[in-house]
């Protein structure tokens, strides 16, 4: 079942995202459009790291997205550009400003519901006209 809505009531179902954006590897960002708001369900598999699996698409030195979320399962470590770090896990609410790296801790996928507004998160950078963006390498 997809998204159900009326003018003031919007319900999205976890198994039916509006759009799914795979990372270079080890996870995906599932976008759920609820009226004029977008909620992201991030699924980060063991071994995922922003600087390895999203940075090539973002084209920035660190993640510049703001995050406001809730950790459903798994663990993630976040390091801000100023060097401060924190680990988040199941049941934690979090607010993370722009300028950070993050990676999954342990052997369980980290699933986060993120309410920060992600119209462009994990989309490939625009390339000059006529140039096709490179596909990420697949390791075997």
N, CA, C and O atoms as CSV, one atom per row, in Angstrom:
chain,resi,resn,atom,element,x,y,z
A,1,UNK,N,N,0.848,-1.168,0.000
A,1,UNK,CA,C,0.000,0.000,0.000
A,1,UNK,C,C,0.891,1.228,0.000
A,1,UNK,O,O,1.842,1.283,0.780
A,2,UNK,N,N,0.622,2.215,-0.845
A,2,UNK,CA,C,1.417,3.432,-0.950
A,2,UNK,C,C,0.960,4.482,0.037
A,2,UNK,O,O,0.410,4.169,1.093
A,3,UNK,N,N,1.195,5.730,-0.323
A,3,UNK,CA,C,0.812,6.847,0.521
A,3,UNK,C,C,-0.676,7.130,0.372
A,3,UNK,O,O,-1.202,7.142,-0.741
A,4,UNK,N,N,-1.349,7.355,1.486
A,4,UNK,CA,C,-2.756,7.735,1.480
A,4,UNK,C,C,-2.833,9.156,2.012
A,4,UNK,O,O,-2.125,9.505,2.957
A,5,UNK,N,N,-3.688,9.982,1.411
A,5,UNK,CA,C,-3.749,11.348,1.906
A,5,UNK,C,C,-5.085,12.010,1.618
A,5,UNK,O,O,-5.839,11.606,0.733
A,6,UNK,N,N,-5.340,13.031,2.396
A,6,UNK,CA,C,-6.418,13.971,2.153
A,6,UNK,C,C,-5.755,15.334,2.274
A,6,UNK,O,O,-4.526,15.394,2.325
A,7,UNK,N,N,-6.483,16.402,2.321
A,7,UNK,CA,C,-5.857,17.719,2.361
A,7,UNK,C,C,-5.004,17.939,3.608
A,7,UNK,O,O,-4.023,18.680,3.547
A,8,UNK,N,N,-5.346,17.321,4.733
A,8,UNK,CA,C,-4.602,17.543,5.973
A,8,UNK,C,C,-4.140,16.274,6.673
A,8,UNK,O,O,-3.613,16.340,7.784
A,9,UNK,N,N,-4.329,15.118,6.039
A,9,UNK,CA,C,-3.929,13.853,6.633
A,9,UNK,C,C,-3.151,13.055,5.603
A,9,UNK,O,O,-3.662,12.752,4.525
A,10,UNK,N,N,-1.914,12.717,5.939
A,10,UNK,CA,C,-1.053,11.978,5.024
A,10,UNK,C,C,-0.450,10.801,5.768
A,10,UNK,O,O,0.116,10.975,6.848
A,11,UNK,N,N,-0.563,9.608,5.206
A,11,UNK,CA,C,-0.012,8.409,5.815
A,11,UNK,C,C,0.824,7.687,4.776
A,11,UNK,O,O,0.330,7.346,3.701
A,12,UNK,N,N,2.094,7.452,5.095
A,12,UNK,CA,C,2.957,6.685,4.210
A,12,UNK,C,C,3.287,5.361,4.872
A,12,UNK,O,O,3.336,5.273,6.098
A,13,UNK,N,N,3.511,4.341,4.079
A,13,UNK,CA,C,3.807,3.021,4.616
A,13,UNK,C,C,5.262,2.674,4.341
A,13,UNK,O,O,5.748,2.845,3.223
A,14,UNK,N,N,5.957,2.184,5.368
A,14,UNK,CA,C,7.384,1.921,5.295
A,14,UNK,C,C,7.835,1.068,4.139
A,14,UNK,O,O,8.933,1.277,3.623
A,15,UNK,N,N,7.036,0.117,3.712
A,15,UNK,CA,C,7.435,-0.774,2.630
A,15,UNK,C,C,7.192,-0.208,1.248
A,15,UNK,O,O,7.474,-0.876,0.253
A,16,UNK,N,N,6.669,1.019,1.160
A,16,UNK,CA,C,6.339,1.597,-0.139
A,16,UNK,C,C,6.817,3.045,-0.222
A,16,UNK,O,O,5.997,3.963,-0.217
A,17,UNK,N,N,8.143,3.265,-0.300
A,17,UNK,CA,C,8.638,4.637,-0.383
A,17,UNK,C,C,8.233,5.295,-1.705
A,17,UNK,O,O,8.007,4.617,-2.707
A,18,UNK,N,N,8.145,6.611,-1.688
A,18,UNK,CA,C,7.883,7.371,-2.898
A,18,UNK,C,C,9.044,7.199,-3.867
A,18,UNK,O,O,8.851,7.115,-5.080
A,19,UNK,N,N,10.261,7.148,-3.311
A,19,UNK,CA,C,11.484,6.999,-4.101
A,19,UNK,C,C,12.531,6.315,-3.241
A,19,UNK,O,O,12.598,6.553,-2.035
A,20,UNK,N,N,13.349,5.470,-3.850
A,20,UNK,CA,C,14.465,4.829,-3.147
A,20,UNK,C,C,15.749,5.221,-3.855
A,20,UNK,O,O,15.875,5.041,-5.066
A,21,UNK,N,N,16.706,5.758,-3.099
A,21,UNK,CA,C,17.980,6.207,-3.657
A,21,UNK,C,C,19.105,5.360,-3.075
A,21,UNK,O,O,19.471,5.528,-1.912
A,22,UNK,N,N,19.650,4.460,-3.868
A,22,UNK,CA,C,20.751,3.638,-3.357
A,22,UNK,C,C,22.017,4.478,-3.181
A,22,UNK,O,O,22.295,5.378,-3.972
A,23,UNK,N,N,22.773,4.167,-2.135
A,23,UNK,CA,C,24.084,4.781,-1.964
A,23,UNK,C,C,25.042,4.085,-2.922
A,23,UNK,O,O,24.642,3.148,-3.612
A,24,UNK,N,N,26.294,4.521,-2.980
A,24,UNK,CA,C,27.282,3.848,-3.826
A,24,UNK,C,C,27.350,2.370,-3.445
A,24,UNK,O,O,27.605,1.521,-4.299
A,25,UNK,N,N,27.127,2.066,-2.193
A,25,UNK,CA,C,27.072,0.690,-1.689
A,25,UNK,C,C,26.550,0.736,-0.259
A,25,UNK,O,O,26.560,1.788,0.382
A,26,UNK,N,N,26.108,-0.381,0.223
A,26,UNK,CA,C,25.794,-0.591,1.637
A,26,UNK,C,C,24.617,0.202,2.192
A,26,UNK,O,O,24.639,0.627,3.348
A,27,UNK,N,N,23.596,0.401,1.372
A,27,UNK,CA,C,22.406,1.026,1.926
A,27,UNK,C,C,21.643,1.865,0.931
A,27,UNK,O,O,21.943,1.896,-0.263
A,28,UNK,N,N,20.630,2.555,1.472
A,28,UNK,CA,C,19.780,3.363,0.614
A,28,UNK,C,C,19.034,4.388,1.463
A,28,UNK,O,O,18.894,4.243,2.678
A,29,UNK,N,N,18.566,5.422,0.786
A,29,UNK,CA,C,17.703,6.429,1.382
A,29,UNK,C,C,16.322,6.247,0.769
A,29,UNK,O,O,16.149,6.411,-0.438
A,30,UNK,N,N,15.344,5.910,1.595
A,30,UNK,CA,C,13.970,5.739,1.124
A,30,UNK,C,C,13.202,7.010,1.447
A,30,UNK,O,O,13.051,7.376,2.612
A,31,UNK,N,N,12.720,7.676,0.410
A,31,UNK,CA,C,12.001,8.935,0.583
A,31,UNK,C,C,10.499,8.673,0.638
A,31,UNK,O,O,9.951,7.942,-0.187
A,32,UNK,N,N,9.849,9.281,1.620
A,32,UNK,CA,C,8.405,9.159,1.793
A,32,UNK,C,C,7.822,10.568,1.740
A,32,UNK,O,O,8.016,11.365,2.657
A,33,UNK,N,N,7.118,10.862,0.671
A,33,UNK,CA,C,6.501,12.176,0.499
A,33,UNK,C,C,5.175,12.184,1.233
A,33,UNK,O,O,4.289,11.379,0.945
A,34,UNK,N,N,5.043,13.096,2.181
A,34,UNK,CA,C,3.801,13.238,2.958
A,34,UNK,C,C,3.310,14.665,2.748
A,34,UNK,O,O,3.673,15.576,3.493
A,35,UNK,N,N,2.493,14.844,1.740
A,35,UNK,CA,C,2.050,16.195,1.395
A,35,UNK,C,C,3.236,17.003,0.931
A,35,UNK,O,O,3.923,16.604,-0.010
A,36,UNK,N,N,3.496,18.139,1.573
A,36,UNK,CA,C,4.621,18.983,1.176
A,36,UNK,C,C,5.891,18.691,1.988
A,36,UNK,O,O,6.861,19.443,1.903
A,37,UNK,N,N,5.892,17.610,2.771
A,37,UNK,CA,C,7.060,17.238,3.582
A,37,UNK,C,C,7.641,15.910,3.097
A,37,UNK,O,O,6.919,15.045,2.602
A,38,UNK,N,N,8.950,15.768,3.246
A,38,UNK,CA,C,9.620,14.522,2.895
A,38,UNK,C,C,10.267,13.944,4.142
A,38,UNK,O,O,10.983,14.645,4.856
A,39,UNK,N,N,10.019,12.669,4.405
A,39,UNK,CA,C,10.656,11.952,5.501
A,39,UNK,C,C,11.554,10.902,4.867
A,39,UNK,O,O,11.151,10.213,3.929
A,40,UNK,N,N,12.780,10.784,5.386
A,40,UNK,CA,C,13.702,9.787,4.862
A,40,UNK,C,C,13.829,8.636,5.858
A,40,UNK,O,O,13.992,8.847,7.060
A,41,UNK,N,N,13.751,7.429,5.337
A,41,UNK,CA,C,14.079,6.239,6.122
A,41,UNK,C,C,15.433,5.798,5.590
A,41,UNK,O,O,15.530,5.248,4.493
A,42,UNK,N,N,16.474,6.041,6.372
A,42,UNK,CA,C,17.816,5.651,5.960
A,42,UNK,C,C,18.126,4.250,6.431
A,42,UNK,O,O,17.973,3.935,7.611
A,43,UNK,N,N,18.565,3.400,5.502
A,43,UNK,CA,C,18.979,2.042,5.836
A,43,UNK,C,C,20.465,1.964,5.539
A,43,UNK,O,O,20.878,1.976,4.379
A,44,UNK,N,N,21.271,1.885,6.601
A,44,UNK,CA,C,22.726,1.923,6.503
A,44,UNK,C,C,23.263,0.556,6.915
A,44,UNK,O,O,23.186,0.180,8.084
A,45,UNK,N,N,23.796,-0.172,5.966
A,45,UNK,CA,C,24.255,-1.533,6.228
A,45,UNK,C,C,25.618,-1.532,6.919
A,45,UNK,O,O,26.346,-0.541,6.855
A,46,UNK,N,N,25.968,-2.651,7.586
A,46,UNK,CA,C,27.285,-2.731,8.222
A,46,UNK,C,C,28.388,-2.392,7.212
A,46,UNK,O,O,28.370,-2.871,6.078
A,47,UNK,N,N,29.335,-1.570,7.634
A,47,UNK,CA,C,30.427,-1.144,6.767
A,47,UNK,C,C,30.151,0.174,6.054
A,47,UNK,O,O,31.049,0.722,5.416
A,48,UNK,N,N,28.901,0.705,6.149
A,48,UNK,CA,C,28.573,1.968,5.496
A,48,UNK,C,C,29.293,3.120,6.180
A,48,UNK,O,O,29.388,3.164,7.407
A,49,UNK,N,N,29.800,4.051,5.380
A,49,UNK,CA,C,30.409,5.277,5.885
A,49,UNK,C,C,30.081,6.397,4.902
A,49,UNK,O,O,30.273,6.240,3.696
A,50,UNK,N,N,29.587,7.530,5.410
A,50,UNK,CA,C,29.185,8.631,4.540
A,50,UNK,C,C,30.323,9.024,3.604
A,50,UNK,O,O,30.106,9.195,2.405
A,51,UNK,N,N,31.538,9.169,4.142
A,51,UNK,CA,C,32.658,9.648,3.327
A,51,UNK,C,C,33.060,8.674,2.223
A,51,UNK,O,O,33.774,9.059,1.297
A,52,UNK,N,N,32.618,7.428,2.304
A,52,UNK,CA,C,32.913,6.452,1.255
A,52,UNK,C,C,31.722,6.203,0.333
A,52,UNK,O,O,31.901,5.980,-0.864
A,53,UNK,N,N,30.514,6.238,0.879
A,53,UNK,CA,C,29.351,5.775,0.126
A,53,UNK,C,C,28.376,6.857,-0.312
A,53,UNK,O,O,27.505,6.591,-1.140
A,54,UNK,N,N,28.500,8.072,0.221
A,54,UNK,CA,C,27.635,9.176,-0.218
A,54,UNK,C,C,28.459,10.355,-0.725
A,54,UNK,O,O,28.030,11.053,-1.643
A,55,UNK,N,N,29.623,10.587,-0.148
A,55,UNK,CA,C,30.472,11.718,-0.548
A,55,UNK,C,C,30.681,11.803,-2.061
A,55,UNK,O,O,30.616,12.902,-2.611
A,56,UNK,N,N,30.930,10.687,-2.759
A,56,UNK,CA,C,31.111,10.795,-4.211
A,56,UNK,C,C,29.886,11.368,-4.932
A,56,UNK,O,O,30.029,12.003,-5.976
A,57,UNK,N,N,28.690,11.152,-4.387
A,57,UNK,CA,C,27.468,11.701,-4.986
A,57,UNK,C,C,27.259,13.150,-4.566
A,57,UNK,O,O,26.783,13.969,-5.353
A,58,UNK,N,N,27.618,13.465,-3.317
A,58,UNK,CA,C,27.376,14.802,-2.776
A,58,UNK,C,C,28.385,15.820,-3.300
A,58,UNK,O,O,28.039,16.977,-3.539
A,59,UNK,N,N,29.633,15.388,-3.478
A,59,UNK,CA,C,30.666,16.297,-3.960
A,59,UNK,C,C,31.103,17.326,-2.932
A,59,UNK,O,O,31.616,18.384,-3.297
A,60,UNK,N,N,30.909,17.032,-1.645
A,60,UNK,CA,C,31.343,17.933,-0.574
A,60,UNK,C,C,32.309,17.184,0.338
A,60,UNK,O,O,32.322,15.953,0.357
A,61,UNK,N,N,33.113,17.920,1.088
A,61,UNK,CA,C,34.109,17.299,1.960
A,61,UNK,C,C,33.467,16.528,3.108
A,61,UNK,O,O,34.009,15.525,3.572
A,62,UNK,N,N,32.306,17.004,3.565
A,62,UNK,CA,C,31.576,16.327,4.629
A,62,UNK,C,C,30.081,16.497,4.344
A,62,UNK,O,O,29.694,17.278,3.475
A,63,UNK,N,N,29.256,15.772,5.074
A,63,UNK,CA,C,27.810,15.854,4.857
A,63,UNK,C,C,27.320,17.237,5.277
A,63,UNK,O,O,27.568,17.678,6.399
A,64,UNK,N,N,26.632,17.906,4.383
A,64,UNK,CA,C,26.127,19.250,4.655
A,64,UNK,C,C,24.631,19.262,4.952
A,64,UNK,O,O,24.025,20.329,5.051
A,65,UNK,N,N,24.035,18.083,5.095
A,65,UNK,CA,C,22.607,17.996,5.433
A,65,UNK,C,C,22.407,18.176,6.933
A,65,UNK,O,O,23.264,17.807,7.737
A,66,UNK,N,N,21.282,18.740,7.289
A,66,UNK,CA,C,20.852,18.797,8.691
A,66,UNK,C,C,19.980,17.573,8.923
A,66,UNK,O,O,19.165,17.212,8.074
A,67,UNK,N,N,20.152,16.944,10.062
A,67,UNK,CA,C,19.376,15.747,10.370
A,67,UNK,C,C,18.598,15.946,11.665
A,67,UNK,O,O,19.119,16.483,12.643
A,68,UNK,N,N,17.368,15.512,11.654
A,68,UNK,CA,C,16.515,15.500,12.834
A,68,UNK,C,C,15.830,14.147,12.785
A,68,UNK,O,O,14.925,13.931,11.979
A,69,UNK,N,N,16.260,13.237,13.649
A,69,UNK,CA,C,15.773,11.882,13.462
A,69,UNK,C,C,15.635,11.051,14.714
A,69,UNK,O,O,15.874,11.493,15.838
A,70,UNK,N,N,15.233,9.815,14.453
A,70,UNK,CA,C,15.015,8.813,15.489
A,70,UNK,C,C,15.644,7.505,15.009
A,70,UNK,O,O,15.389,7.060,13.890
A,71,UNK,N,N,16.466,6.895,15.861
A,71,UNK,CA,C,17.137,5.642,15.514
A,71,UNK,C,C,16.213,4.469,15.840
A,71,UNK,O,O,15.845,4.246,16.993
A,72,UNK,N,N,15.851,3.729,14.798
A,72,UNK,CA,C,14.961,2.576,14.955
A,72,UNK,C,C,15.757,1.353,15.393
A,72,UNK,O,O,15.343,0.624,16.294
A,73,UNK,N,N,16.905,1.132,14.748
A,73,UNK,CA,C,17.737,-0.030,15.082
A,73,UNK,C,C,19.180,0.234,14.669
A,73,UNK,O,O,19.456,1.127,13.867
A,74,UNK,N,N,20.085,-0.548,15.223
A,74,UNK,CA,C,21.504,-0.421,14.886
A,74,UNK,C,C,22.176,0.753,15.581
A,74,UNK,O,O,21.559,1.467,16.371
A,75,UNK,N,N,23.464,0.936,15.267
A,75,UNK,CA,C,24.250,1.995,15.893
A,75,UNK,C,C,25.022,2.745,14.823
A,75,UNK,O,O,25.405,2.179,13.800
A,76,UNK,N,N,25.248,4.048,15.080
A,76,UNK,CA,C,25.998,4.887,14.163
A,76,UNK,C,C,26.859,5.859,14.965
A,76,UNK,O,O,26.425,6.396,15.984
A,77,UNK,N,N,28.058,6.070,14.502
A,77,UNK,CA,C,28.971,7.046,15.109
A,77,UNK,C,C,28.995,8.266,14.199
A,77,UNK,O,O,29.071,8.127,12.978
A,78,UNK,N,N,28.931,9.456,14.780
A,78,UNK,CA,C,28.922,10.707,14.029
A,78,UNK,C,C,30.101,11.548,14.493
A,78,UNK,O,O,30.292,11.761,15.691
A,79,UNK,N,N,30.889,12.024,13.537
A,79,UNK,CA,C,32.019,12.908,13.852
A,79,UNK,C,C,31.804,14.239,13.136
A,79,UNK,O,O,31.723,14.295,11.909
A,80,UNK,N,N,31.714,15.301,13.919
A,80,UNK,CA,C,31.552,16.640,13.368
A,80,UNK,C,C,32.896,17.138,12.819
A,80,UNK,O,O,33.955,16.643,13.203
A,81,UNK,N,N,32.835,18.115,11.922
A,81,UNK,CA,C,34.063,18.665,11.343
A,81,UNK,C,C,34.989,19.259,12.410
A,81,UNK,O,O,36.198,19.339,12.195
A,82,UNK,N,N,34.440,19.675,13.552
A,82,UNK,CA,C,35.279,20.225,14.622
A,82,UNK,C,C,35.940,19.137,15.468
A,82,UNK,O,O,36.672,19.445,16.409
A,83,UNK,N,N,35.686,17.851,15.137
A,83,UNK,CA,C,36.314,16.736,15.846
A,83,UNK,C,C,35.462,16.113,16.929
A,83,UNK,O,O,35.798,15.033,17.415
A,84,UNK,N,N,34.369,16.749,17.328
A,84,UNK,CA,C,33.509,16.146,18.355
A,84,UNK,C,C,32.791,14.941,17.765
A,84,UNK,O,O,32.446,14.924,16.584
A,85,UNK,N,N,32.569,13.923,18.615
A,85,UNK,CA,C,31.946,12.672,18.171
A,85,UNK,C,C,30.890,12.220,19.166
A,85,UNK,O,O,30.943,12.545,20.352
A,86,UNK,N,N,29.927,11.462,18.651
A,86,UNK,CA,C,28.917,10.847,19.500
A,86,UNK,C,C,28.389,9.607,18.801
A,86,UNK,O,O,28.340,9.552,17.572
A,87,UNK,N,N,27.997,8.619,19.582
A,87,UNK,CA,C,27.394,7.408,19.041
A,87,UNK,C,C,25.914,7.408,19.373
A,87,UNK,O,O,25.517,7.759,20.484
A,88,UNK,N,N,25.094,7.008,18.396
A,88,UNK,CA,C,23.654,6.936,18.597
A,88,UNK,C,C,23.192,5.503,18.396
A,88,UNK,O,O,23.820,4.736,17.666
A,89,UNK,N,N,22.090,5.146,19.045
A,89,UNK,CA,C,21.573,3.789,18.950
A,89,UNK,C,C,20.066,3.754,19.099
A,89,UNK,O,O,19.424,4.801,19.180
A,90,UNK,N,N,19.495,2.560,19.135
A,90,UNK,CA,C,18.041,2.396,19.173
A,90,UNK,C,C,17.381,3.228,20.271
A,90,UNK,O,O,17.815,3.231,21.422
A,91,UNK,N,N,16.313,3.933,19.877
A,91,UNK,CA,C,15.570,4.746,20.828
A,91,UNK,C,C,16.094,6.161,20.977
A,91,UNK,O,O,15.463,6.977,21.649
A,92,UNK,N,N,17.242,6.482,20.363
A,92,UNK,CA,C,17.805,7.832,20.470
A,92,UNK,C,C,17.160,8.770,19.453
A,92,UNK,O,O,16.922,8.403,18.303
A,93,UNK,N,N,16.888,9.983,19.907
A,93,UNK,CA,C,16.515,11.080,19.023
A,93,UNK,C,C,17.790,11.860,18.769
A,93,UNK,O,O,18.644,11.952,19.651
A,94,UNK,N,N,17.933,12.426,17.570
A,94,UNK,CA,C,19.165,13.156,17.286
A,94,UNK,C,C,18.898,14.360,16.399
A,94,UNK,O,O,17.984,14.372,15.574
A,95,UNK,N,N,19.738,15.378,16.605
A,95,UNK,CA,C,19.775,16.553,15.740
A,95,UNK,C,C,21.238,16.772,15.412
A,95,UNK,O,O,22.060,16.967,16.307
A,96,UNK,N,N,21.562,16.741,14.132
A,96,UNK,CA,C,22.945,16.877,13.683
A,96,UNK,C,C,22.992,18.002,12.656
A,96,UNK,O,O,22.237,18.001,11.684
A,97,UNK,N,N,23.883,18.957,12.881
A,97,UNK,CA,C,24.027,20.061,11.946
A,97,UNK,C,C,24.919,19.695,10.770
A,97,UNK,O,O,25.526,18.624,10.763
A,98,UNK,N,N,25.003,20.568,9.782
A,98,UNK,CA,C,25.869,20.326,8.632
A,98,UNK,C,C,27.330,20.232,9.063
A,98,UNK,O,O,27.739,20.813,10.069
A,99,UNK,N,N,28.107,19.485,8.274
A,99,UNK,CA,C,29.540,19.375,8.536
A,99,UNK,C,C,29.881,18.172,9.393
A,99,UNK,O,O,30.349,18.323,10.522
A,100,UNK,N,N,29.648,16.969,8.861
A,100,UNK,CA,C,29.935,15.761,9.639
A,100,UNK,C,C,30.185,14.570,8.721
A,100,UNK,O,O,29.856,14.595,7.534
A,101,UNK,N,N,30.768,13.539,9.295
A,101,UNK,CA,C,30.890,12.228,8.682
A,101,UNK,C,C,30.158,11.286,9.633
A,101,UNK,O,O,29.932,11.631,10.792
A,102,UNK,N,N,29.788,10.110,9.157
A,102,UNK,CA,C,29.106,9.136,10.010
A,102,UNK,C,C,29.352,7.752,9.459
A,102,UNK,O,O,29.578,7.580,8.261
A,103,UNK,N,N,29.308,6.749,10.347
A,103,UNK,CA,C,29.506,5.368,9.915
A,103,UNK,C,C,28.780,4.415,10.850
A,103,UNK,O,O,28.558,4.713,12.023
A,104,UNK,N,N,28.414,3.260,10.301
A,104,UNK,CA,C,27.722,2.232,11.067
A,104,UNK,C,C,28.718,1.557,12.007
A,104,UNK,O,O,29.851,1.263,11.627
A,105,UNK,N,N,28.280,1.321,13.227
A,105,UNK,CA,C,29.078,0.632,14.237
A,105,UNK,C,C,28.479,-0.762,14.425
A,105,UNK,O,O,27.277,-0.897,14.656
A,106,UNK,N,N,29.307,-1.787,14.327
A,106,UNK,CA,C,28.840,-3.142,14.569
A,106,UNK,C,C,28.368,-3.841,13.307
A,106,UNK,O,O,28.575,-3.361,12.192
A,107,UNK,N,N,27.724,-4.993,13.509
A,107,UNK,CA,C,27.333,-5.839,12.381
A,107,UNK,C,C,25.829,-5.854,12.134
A,107,UNK,O,O,25.320,-6.765,11.479
A,108,UNK,N,N,25.112,-4.858,12.648
A,108,UNK,CA,C,23.675,-4.726,12.418
A,108,UNK,C,C,23.426,-3.456,11.613
A,108,UNK,O,O,24.061,-2.430,11.856
A,109,UNK,N,N,22.506,-3.522,10.656
A,109,UNK,CA,C,22.144,-2.328,9.894
A,109,UNK,C,C,21.579,-1.270,10.840
A,109,UNK,O,O,20.886,-1.594,11.804
A,110,UNK,N,N,21.880,-0.015,10.558
A,110,UNK,CA,C,21.331,1.107,11.316
A,110,UNK,C,C,20.186,1.688,10.490
A,110,UNK,O,O,20.371,2.058,9.331
A,111,UNK,N,N,19.009,1.762,11.094
A,111,UNK,CA,C,17.834,2.311,10.418
A,111,UNK,C,C,17.406,3.559,11.180
A,111,UNK,O,O,17.185,3.528,12.390
A,112,UNK,N,N,17.295,4.665,10.431
A,112,UNK,CA,C,16.968,5.955,11.035
A,112,UNK,C,C,15.810,6.593,10.283
A,112,UNK,O,O,15.826,6.655,9.053
A,113,UNK,N,N,14.805,7.068,11.015
A,113,UNK,CA,C,13.747,7.900,10.441
A,113,UNK,C,C,14.224,9.335,10.601
A,113,UNK,O,O,14.455,9.797,11.719
A,114,UNK,N,N,14.372,10.044,9.479
A,114,UNK,CA,C,14.964,11.386,9.478
A,114,UNK,C,C,13.950,12.376,8.908
A,114,UNK,O,O,13.438,12.195,7.803
A,115,UNK,N,N,13.672,13.417,9.675
A,115,UNK,CA,C,12.616,14.372,9.333
A,115,UNK,C,C,13.166,15.707,8.851
A,115,UNK,O,O,12.483,16.728,8.925
A,116,UNK,N,N,14.403,15.698,8.356
A,116,UNK,CA,C,15.081,16.949,8.018
A,116,UNK,C,C,14.745,17.570,6.680
A,116,UNK,O,O,15.153,18.705,6.436
A,117,UNK,N,N,14.024,16.896,5.797
A,117,UNK,CA,C,13.724,17.458,4.476
A,117,UNK,C,C,14.826,17.086,3.500
A,117,UNK,O,O,15.878,17.725,3.491
A,118,UNK,N,N,14.611,16.086,2.694
A,118,UNK,CA,C,15.692,15.492,1.909
A,118,UNK,C,C,15.414,15.422,0.422
A,118,UNK,O,O,15.674,14.397,-0.209
A,119,UNK,N,N,14.897,16.480,-0.139
A,119,UNK,CA,C,14.590,16.468,-1.556
A,119,UNK,C,C,15.813,16.110,-2.402
A,119,UNK,O,O,15.669,15.463,-3.440
A,120,UNK,N,N,17.020,16.521,-1.975
A,120,UNK,CA,C,18.227,16.281,-2.776
A,120,UNK,C,C,19.217,15.315,-2.133
A,120,UNK,O,O,20.288,15.093,-2.699
A,121,UNK,N,N,18.905,14.729,-0.975
A,121,UNK,CA,C,19.856,13.866,-0.294
A,121,UNK,C,C,20.127,12.595,-1.100
A,121,UNK,O,O,19.201,11.947,-1.590
A,122,UNK,N,N,21.399,12.254,-1.228
A,122,UNK,CA,C,21.861,11.040,-1.910
A,122,UNK,C,C,21.470,11.007,-3.389
A,122,UNK,O,O,21.290,9.936,-3.970
A,123,UNK,N,N,21.343,12.187,-3.985
A,123,UNK,CA,C,21.167,12.263,-5.433
A,123,UNK,C,C,22.532,12.536,-6.033
A,123,UNK,O,O,23.377,13.187,-5.419
A,124,UNK,N,N,22.735,12.036,-7.224
A,124,UNK,CA,C,24.001,12.285,-7.902
A,124,UNK,C,C,24.121,13.764,-8.229
A,124,UNK,O,O,23.134,14.416,-8.573
A,125,UNK,N,N,25.353,14.297,-8.119
A,125,UNK,CA,C,25.596,15.686,-8.463
A,125,UNK,C,C,25.290,15.910,-9.938
A,125,UNK,O,O,25.466,15.014,-10.763
A,126,UNK,N,N,24.836,17.101,-10.256
A,126,UNK,CA,C,24.600,17.442,-11.659
A,126,UNK,C,C,25.940,17.521,-12.379
A,126,UNK,O,O,26.913,18.048,-11.838
A,127,UNK,N,N,25.986,17.009,-13.568
A,127,UNK,CA,C,27.185,17.039,-14.396
A,127,UNK,C,C,26.991,18.048,-15.515
A,127,UNK,O,O,25.854,18.376,-15.855
A,128,UNK,N,N,28.087,18.552,-16.097
A,128,UNK,CA,C,27.942,19.453,-17.242
A,128,UNK,C,C,27.154,18.763,-18.350
A,128,UNK,O,O,27.197,17.538,-18.464
A,129,UNK,N,N,26.429,19.540,-19.178
A,129,UNK,CA,C,25.639,18.943,-20.249
A,129,UNK,C,C,26.471,18.000,-21.105
A,129,UNK,O,O,27.607,18.304,-21.471
A,130,UNK,N,N,25.882,16.849,-21.415
A,130,UNK,CA,C,26.550,15.892,-22.277
A,130,UNK,C,C,27.466,14.921,-21.562
A,130,UNK,O,O,27.913,13.940,-22.155
A,131,UNK,N,N,27.756,15.181,-20.283
A,131,UNK,CA,C,28.638,14.290,-19.533
A,131,UNK,C,C,27.792,13.385,-18.644
A,131,UNK,O,O,26.916,13.853,-17.918
A,132,UNK,N,N,28.060,12.100,-18.710
A,132,UNK,CA,C,27.326,11.127,-17.906
A,132,UNK,C,C,28.076,10.933,-16.594
A,132,UNK,O,O,29.279,10.675,-16.619
A,133,UNK,N,N,27.398,11.049,-15.437
A,133,UNK,CA,C,28.089,10.852,-14.167
A,133,UNK,C,C,28.638,9.433,-14.064
A,133,UNK,O,O,27.986,8.487,-14.504
A,134,UNK,N,N,29.840,9.271,-13.482
A,134,UNK,CA,C,30.397,7.927,-13.353
A,134,UNK,C,C,29.602,7.101,-12.371
A,134,UNK,O,O,29.106,7.620,-11.371
A,135,UNK,N,N,29.479,5.823,-12.649
A,135,UNK,CA,C,28.805,4.895,-11.744
A,135,UNK,C,C,29.813,4.463,-10.686
A,135,UNK,O,O,30.996,4.316,-10.993
A,136,UNK,N,N,29.381,4.259,-9.469
A,136,UNK,CA,C,30.304,3.792,-8.440
A,136,UNK,C,C,30.821,2.390,-8.791
A,136,UNK,O,O,30.119,1.578,-9.394
A,137,UNK,N,N,32.063,2.143,-8.394
A,137,UNK,CA,C,32.641,0.832,-8.640
A,137,UNK,C,C,31.976,-0.203,-7.741
A,137,UNK,O,O,31.618,0.080,-6.597
A,138,UNK,N,N,31.822,-1.382,-8.271
A,138,UNK,CA,C,31.251,-2.484,-7.499
A,138,UNK,C,C,32.381,-3.415,-7.101
A,138,UNK,O,O,33.107,-3.925,-7.955
A,139,UNK,N,N,32.525,-3.634,-5.811
A,139,UNK,CA,C,33.569,-4.542,-5.317
A,139,UNK,C,C,33.006,-5.941,-5.269
A,139,UNK,O,O,31.859,-6.146,-4.870
A,140,UNK,N,N,33.800,-6.893,-5.670
A,140,UNK,CA,C,33.366,-8.293,-5.622
A,140,UNK,C,C,34.169,-9.050,-4.624
A,140,UNK,O,O,33.953,-10.248,-4.438
